[in-house]
Amino acid sequence: MGCDGGTIPTRDELVRLKQKPEKVDRDVELSARWRHCALTQQELRAPIVSCELGRLYNKEAVIEYLLNKAAATSDVASHIRSLKDVCELKLTENTSYDRSCLGKADTYVDTQASQYICPIAGLEMNGRHKFVFLWKNGFVCSERSLKEVPDAVHQEWGKDYDKDDVIEINGSKEGIEELRKKMEFRRAQAKAEKKAKKRDRAEAAVNGDVCEEPVAKVKKQKQAKSDTRQKNGMVKSTAAAAAVSGSSGLGSGTVAEARAALKQSSKFKTVAQDPSASKTMKSLFSSSAKPRDKDQSAHWITYNPYHYAG
């Protein structure tokens, strides 16, 4: 076989075996998932958000993705349609985490150190322990604290929280598939409820029931607000008139006349046009024909409510 020199070949040298898949270092994998944005692979920085599948993103990156989806290089966030599909996380900072050693060749870097920890159990959020959050408020804690100290978690989540709203962060493939099924079920349920509301609104319109459109409701609310402001303005003007009349030494009868005149002033553009208003009442407003002092009069060219030709 050409084995000159007395060499003896082994089986590995004669038979080509199937190569085993290359194994990824676990520390590198955990660092990529728990310290970097799943969308841009940049380092995570506050504010941090998570989707319904438990992946971590920079909020800034999600906004840029929603503004320009065509520029996305992967479909990892294809299920995110708007900011309503992500939840901003409430994370607890790790005070002992030192960022100064990152990027230095002559210093030891602890790969298991994490910037965030569980506020109850004190476990570092580095992928070695399971972490969960509640979709309604975004409070993050470890799964161990949820099992061992549930009362402390209930202070943030509430005792009557829905278990379907608890989402595991960076879960396994099986866990992500289960979360995807829950997400699709919630979206289908919300879509069905929206269609049912439209159908009920259409049936009410056909039957002749009162069914106001959203635009009409908004207009009605704006009209109600403007009416309330006008009423408040009339009340303030009444109080001001009463204060002025009281400070000028007028009696209580004059205040009553002022209030009565203000109620009827809506029929006229100004109080001066109201024949039933007294001279004292008319003198309180700028529309009065009573002569003003020279320092309150303007030049005939400029416009001023205190200037009158007569």
Secondary structure, DSSP 4 states (H G I P E B T S, - for coil): ---GGG----HHHHS-PPPPPPPPPHHHHHHHHHSB-TTT-PBP-SSEEEETT--EEEHHHHHHHHH-GGG-S-STTTT--SGGGEEE-B-EE-TT---TTTT-TTS---TT--SEE-TTT--B-SSSS-EEEETTT-BEEEHHHHHH-HHHHHHHH-TT--GGGEEETT--HHHHHHHHHHHHHHHHHHHHHHHHHHHHHHHHHHTT-----HHHHHHHHHHHHHHHHHHHHHHHHHHHHHHHHHHTT--HHHHHHHHHHHHHGGGSSSGGG-TTS-HHHHTTSTT--SPPPGGGPPPSSS--TT----
